[in-house]
Structure formats: C-alpha cells, structure tokens
Amino acid sequence: MDNIRGDIGIGSAGSGNGVNTAAVPVEVRTTAAWQLLVRVTLSVLAIYLVWRVRGILTTVLIAVVLASAANALVEPLCRLRVRFLRRRTQRTIATAFVFLLLASGVVGAVALLFTPFQTEYTHLQQNWTTYKDALIVQLARAQEMFAGLPPQWQDFLRKSVSGSSLPSPAAWLSGALGTTVSWMAHIVELIIIPVLAFYFTLDARSLRNEALVLIPRSRLRQTIAILDEGGAILRDYVVAQFWLAVIAGVVVGIGLKLVGMDYALILGIFAGITRAIPVIGPLIGGVPIVALALVTGAQQHNPLLWIEVLGFFTLLHLVESKFVMPKFLGHRLHLHAAMILIALLIGGEFFGLIGMFLAAPVAALARVLITHYLILPRRRAEQQARRRAAGSSATTGRILRLERAIRTMTPTASHHATAMGAVAAAAVRTNPPPSPAKED
C-alpha cells in the first residue's frame, strides 16, 4: 500500500507543490527592477506623446467616424460588380460618388435652410425704420425705469457697465486676432478631415493589412477581433447620432409650430442637421432660430416669442443631453447610461468639446480592450485551473477506490493487486496523461 502511495505521489511529503523555497538571487531581483523601471518610463513617454498630439488624434478620430459613415454607403456599391472595371477602380469611383453626394447634400441643405433667414432679413431691412422707432421707445422706457430705481441699485448698475470693466482697444484687437487665427486653424482642420476620411474609406483594407503586418502572429487573431469590434462600435455610433439628429429635427419642428413660428419644417430640418455637429450642434442650431424668433416676434407684436423659443431649446437640450443621448448611445454601444455620462464629463475635462463628442466611442473601445487583454485571459486561466483540479481529483478517486478494493481482497489476491498497482503507477510516471489543450 505504501508502495502505491509512494509511486503515485499521494500523501507523500516529498510531493510538495513544486515551489522553490530558495531565496531569489540578487541578479534576478535587479533585472526585474530594471524591467519595471523601463516599462514605467515607456508608459510615461507614451502618455506624454498622446497628450502633445491630442489635437491630431481628435482630427484623425473624427475622420475615422466620417469614414465609417461613408463606408456604409460605399460597400453596397462595391458589391454590385461591374465586369469591365477592376475592383480597385470600382471602389475609387464608388468612394468619389459617395463623397460628392454627401457634399452636394450639405450644399443643398445650406441653400434650402438659408431661405427663411434671407426672407426675414429682407423684411428687417424694409421695416428697419419701424423697428428703430420701437427700439428708441424701449430705450426711453428703460431710462425711466432706471431713474425710478433705488440709489444703491443705480450705483451697482453704473459700476457694472463702467468703462473700467470694458476691455481696452488693444486688448479687444489682440483678442480678435487670436480668435481669427484660431478659426483659421479650425478651417484647416475642417478641410483635412474629409480628405483623411476619403483616403480611409478608399484604402480601408490596405491600411488594415499594413497595420496587421506589424502585429506578432501570436496576437494576430486577437488584434483582428479587436479591429472588427471597433469597426462595429463606430458604425453603431454613427447610426445612433443619425437617429438622434432625426429625433431632434422632428421635435424642434413640432415645437416651433406649436409656439407659432414660421418656417417650422425648414427650421426643424436645420436643427436636425446641426445636431450632428459635435456637442455644440444644438447651440449652433439654437442661436439663429432664437434670433429669427426675435425678429418674427417684433413683426407679429409678440415680444415674448423669442423667450418661449429660448426656453424650449433649453429644455430640449437638457432632456436630450442628460437622458435621451446617454440611454440611446448606451443601448447601441452596450454601455450603461451612467457610464456614458461619466465618459462625457471626463472627455470634456481633458479634451473639451471634441473630447465630449468622442467620449462615448472611446469608452466602448476601452471596454473592448479591457475585455480582450484582462478579462478573457483571466477567465481562460481559471478554466484551465478548474480542468487541472478536476483531473487531479479524478485520479485521486481512482486510487482510493483501488485501495479499498485491495483491503477487501484475500492476501494472495492482495499481493497480486499491489503488484498490478505498482505497475500502473510506473506506467503513469513514464506516460503521464496529456495536459489540457491550451486555448487561443
């Protein structure tokens, strides 16, 4: 019996757990410390480089999002094979056609949506004398109201609008020049974004293959899975933004019609289109509509119309940004609405408006990376540990059953069974069972 136990290794003191209790050499500890230091240094440098080129990264990410939207139209056109055209030529023609179609749609929408503003501007020019007289009367009433205020209130208002609180001409000029330079930089970015999106759409497969060449073969399958999931996230994000723009356009059109605004349909389309602009879209769409409401209210003798429109847009933006958008994006990107809000706050804190626009897809991509590099490897290790434990417990059970059978046998049969057990143990040592296959 002891021979069987000693051969199999059950209950013997020498079996152990395979852990070397000897002290770790100094050289090994020094090497590990240097490796940790190098990794930390490289991580800090990578974070610094990303922070320095964050503007370029945001431009590239916006171009990737636009390319994902265009690629949804290019792929169906490429599936319709034309026999006398090569695949590369057909994809080039399809990509150019889609981008020309998008550009034509933008120009046509601008021309259509400019109509109500042009009409109201014409009315404003024709009736400017009447509006000027009404403005003079309102200013006279404001002066009478100011004269009737308590002295301390008058002093407070005078200090608020005093010349010391106004910027100097030099400061105003420098601020105007800085704003002009900033807008010129944004104009350059606006030109670069569609160009990058065009190349990303045209050469999507070749760019992907060139990037995969740099990946080790052991990580190739995992990288392809991450790229596929990332592309699906960008497509879902574009679809979500499209439906949010449609919802905003419908709600704004109905709301403006209810408050009595003219051109409610066109203005609703205008609000829906501007909603697609990153983060500041509702502001870009709301300011002209409120200004138009001010002029329309003056013509209709309804001075409170612009206040009603302003309150409507404020309520709409609050509900859309705090409830509808997080829930809708969270459903499409498989993230909770609270996580979307937290990502928006973090993106706005570090990268401003562009960071808020890209926060949701970046959070979804981060979830994919964490899943592939942290969660899945840990689950695979746990599964392998459970399989090894199950195999070890099964072997122990067989040995215990053999021991019980030997105890119940006659001495002669017990001697033969002991010999057979020793032979079986020797066979196990020389031909151990295969270990579980390692999962990819």
Residue, then its C-alpha position, 0 to 999 in steps of 0.5 A: m500500500d505504501n508502495i502505491r502511495g509512494d509511486i503515485g505521489i499521494g500523501s507523500a511529503g516529498s510531493g510538495n507543490g513544486v515551489n522553490t523555497a530558495a531565496v531569489p538571487v540578487e541578479v534576478r531581483t535587479t533585472a526585474a527592477w530594471q524591467l519595471l523601471v523601463r516599462v514605467t518610463l515607456s508608459v510615461l513617454a507614451i502618455y506624454l506623446v498622446w497628450r502633445v498630439r491630442g489635437i491630431l488624434t481628435t482630427v484623425l478620430i473624427a475622420v475615422v467616424l466620417a469614414s465609417a459613415a461613408n463606408a456604409l454607403v460605399e460597400p453596397l456599391c462595391r458589391l454590385r460588380v461591374r465586369f469591365l472595371r477592376r475592383r480597385t477602380q470600382r471602389t475609387i469611383a464608388t468612394a468619389f460618388v459617395f463623397l460628392l453626394l454627401a457634399s452636394g447634400v450639405v450644399g443643398a441643405v445650406a441653400l434650402l435652410f438659408t431661405p427663411f433667414q434671407t426672407e426675414y432679413t429682407h423684411l428687417q431691412q424694409n421695416w428697419t425704420t419701424y423697428k428703430d422707432a420701437l427700439i428708441v421707445q424701449l430705450a426711453r422706457a428703460q431710462e425711466m425705469f432706471a431713474g425710478l430705481p433705488p440709489q444703491w441699485q443705480d450705483f451697482l448698475r453704473k459700476s457694472v457697465s463702467g468703462s473700467s470693466l470694458p476691455s481696452p482697444a488693444a486688448w479687444l484687437s489682440g483678442a480678435l486676432g487670436t480668435t481669427v487665427s484660431w478659426m483659421a486653424h479650425i478651417v484647416e482642420l475642417i478641410i483635412i478631415p474629409v480628405l483623411a476620411f476619403y483616403f480611409t474609406l478608399d484604402a480601408r483594407s490596405l491600411r488594415n493589412e499594413a497595420l496587421v503586418l506589424i502585429p506578432r502572429s501570436r496576437l494576430r487573431q486577437t488584434i483582428a477581433i479587436l479591429d472588427e469590434g471597433g469597426a462595429i462600435l463606430r458604425d453603431y455610433v454613427v447610426a445612433q447620432f443619425w437617429l438622434a439628429v432625426i429625433a431632434g429635427v422632428v421635435v424642434g419642428i413640432g415645437l416651433k409650430l406649436v409656439g407659432m413660428d414660421y418656417a417650422l419644417i425648414l427650421g426643424i430640418f436645420a436643427g436636425i442637421t446641426r445636431a450632428i455637429p459635435v456637442i455644440g450642434p444644438l447651440i449652433g442650431g439654437v442661436p439663429i432660430v432664437a434670433l429669427a424668433l426675435v425678429t418674427g416676434a417684433q413683426q407679429h407684436n409678440p415680444l415674448l416669442w423669442i423667450e418661449v423659443l429660448g426656453f424650449f431649446t433649453l429644455l430640449h437640450l437638457v432632456e436630450s443631453k442628460f437622458v435621451m443621448p446617454k440611454f440611446l448611445g448606451h443601448r447601441l454601444h452596450l454601455h450603461a447610461a451612467m457610464i456614458l455620462i461619466a465618459l462625457l464629463i471626463g472627455g470634456e475635462f481633458f479634451g473639451l468639446i471634441g473630447m465630449f463628442l468622442a467620449a462615448p466611442v472611446a469608452a466602448l473601445a476601452r471596454v473592448l480592450i479591457t475585455h480582450y487583454l484582462i478579462l478573457p485571459r483571466r477567465r481562460a486561466e481559471q478554466q484551465a485551473r478548474r480542468r487541472a483540479a478536476g483531473s487531479s481529483a479524478t485520479t485521486g478517486r481512482i486510487l482510493r477506490l483501488e485501495r479499498a478494493i485491495r483491503t477487501m481482497t484475500p492476501t494472495a489476491s492482495h499481493h497480486a493487486t499491489a503488484m498490478g498497482a505498482v505497475a500502473a503507477a510506473a506506467v503513469r510516471t513514464n506516460p503521464p496523461p496529456s495536459p489540457a489543450k491550451e486555448d487561443 
